[in-house]
Amino acid sequence: MADRKPLSQRFMKATGKLRMFFGPADQGGLEGPVKYAYGAAHQQRQQELQQWDVVRNVDGSTYLVKREDGDK
């Protein structure tokens, strides 16, 4: 039992073996444009957010206030 390697070394060895099969974790480039998926869930979220107003204080803090019906 005294010859057992630390957990961190065993973990790194295991992830190294997994990397042989699955490849490195960094697959995407940072230079390309950001792609957004605008689906039904995104549209629903945007509609839900329309009921709130953002109030900014002088000190830079912000909070949400529910809009009144006539403010649309």
Secondary structure as a PSIPRED ss2 file (coil, helix, strand):
# PSIPRED VFORMAT (PSIPRED V4.0)

   1 M C   1.000  0.000  0.000
   2 A C   1.000  0.000  0.000
   3 D C   1.000  0.000  0.000
   4 R C   1.000  0.000  0.000
   5 K C   1.000  0.000  0.000
   6 P C   1.000  0.000  0.000
   7 L H   0.000  1.000  0.000
   8 S H   0.000  1.000  0.000
   9 Q H   0.000  1.000  0.000
  10 R H   0.000  1.000  0.000
  11 F H   0.000  1.000  0.000
  12 M H   0.000  1.000  0.000
  13 K H   0.000  1.000  0.000
  14 A H   0.000  1.000  0.000
  15 T H   0.000  1.000  0.000
  16 G H   0.000  1.000  0.000
  17 K H   0.000  1.000  0.000
  18 L H   0.000  1.000  0.000
  19 R H   0.000  1.000  0.000
  20 M H   0.000  1.000  0.000
  21 F H   0.000  1.000  0.000
  22 F H   0.000  1.000  0.000
  23 G C   1.000  0.000  0.000
  24 P C   1.000  0.000  0.000
  25 A C   1.000  0.000  0.000
  26 D C   1.000  0.000  0.000
  27 Q C   1.000  0.000  0.000
  28 G C   1.000  0.000  0.000
  29 G C   1.000  0.000  0.000
  30 L C   1.000  0.000  0.000
  31 E C   1.000  0.000  0.000
  32 G C   1.000  0.000  0.000
  33 P C   1.000  0.000  0.000
  34 V C   1.000  0.000  0.000
  35 K C   1.000  0.000  0.000
  36 Y C   1.000  0.000  0.000
  37 A C   1.000  0.000  0.000
  38 Y C   1.000  0.000  0.000
  39 G C   1.000  0.000  0.000
  40 A H   0.000  1.000  0.000
  41 A H   0.000  1.000  0.000
  42 H H   0.000  1.000  0.000
  43 Q H   0.000  1.000  0.000
  44 Q H   0.000  1.000  0.000
  45 R H   0.000  1.000  0.000
  46 Q H   0.000  1.000  0.000
  47 Q H   0.000  1.000  0.000
  48 E H   0.000  1.000  0.000
  49 L H   0.000  1.000  0.000
  50 Q C   1.000  0.000  0.000
  51 Q C   1.000  0.000  0.000
  52 W E   0.000  0.000  1.000
  53 D E   0.000  0.000  1.000
  54 V E   0.000  0.000  1.000
  55 V E   0.000  0.000  1.000
  56 R E   0.000  0.000  1.000
  57 N C   1.000  0.000  0.000
  58 V C   1.000  0.000  0.000
  59 D C   1.000  0.000  0.000
  60 G C   1.000  0.000  0.000
  61 S C   1.000  0.000  0.000
  62 T E   0.000  0.000  1.000
  63 Y E   0.000  0.000  1.000
  64 L E   0.000  0.000  1.000
  65 V E   0.000  0.000  1.000
  66 K E   0.000  0.000  1.000
  67 R C   1.000  0.000  0.000
  68 E C   1.000  0.000  0.000
  69 D H   0.000  1.000  0.000
  70 G H   0.000  1.000  0.000
  71 D H   0.000  1.000  0.000
  72 K C   1.000  0.000  0.000
